Amino acid sequence: MEDYVLNIIILGVISWTTAFLLIRKLLPNRSFEFCNRLVSTIHATLGVTLASLSVQDWRCPVCPLASESSPRQMRTLAISVSYLIYDMICCFFDKKFNLDNTIHHLVSIVGLVAGLAYQKCGSEMVAALWITEISSPFLHLREGLKELGYRDTDFNLAADILFAVVFSLARMVGGPYLTYVTLTAKNPIIIKAMALGLQLVSAFWFYKIVRMVKYKLAKKPISKNMLSTEKRS
């Protein structure tokens, strides 16, 4: 792995941690998770932007397959590795430990580090970064709204549906295609394993999201008038 890539990863971990501590100081009344989600939103926005800028040919965003990574792709991936390391460590300090999220982090870190070490598969990994992060701001929006007092509102329901649509299109349409081209190209076995593992995690999350949307759409909120009538009776 190139020295400049290691420097980006180390500096990135420090930078993400500093950003989180600053947000915690600026928003002392907000939860640990809320502040971490703000950092995650910054990374998702930056990651999608850098991934888009590093695409070599928009007529075929995942081309050239199994090729040498460009310096721009290497920098983009190194920044995301630094964020994933920060976020995985952060998860252990949060009260809400999430096993499937930790597995997702480990799979992503191992795959990206392998790609950086081989200095190959830049196109595929940048595409994977774009697909996995495009729905993240909507995920953090729906969770942030709950803490801000908008739980069970039409606004929160709209955020839930928007997240579900973006996630489904990215992970269950773009994801399987990217997994297929990654598995069929001459990529290192660890990259292929990462692609398959990431798609399996995405499919599991898709199943949970479908259940969440079905539950929320079927849920019938009780109006204030009905509640007041019940109390009088």
Beta strands, then each sheet from edge to edge (+ up, - down):
end
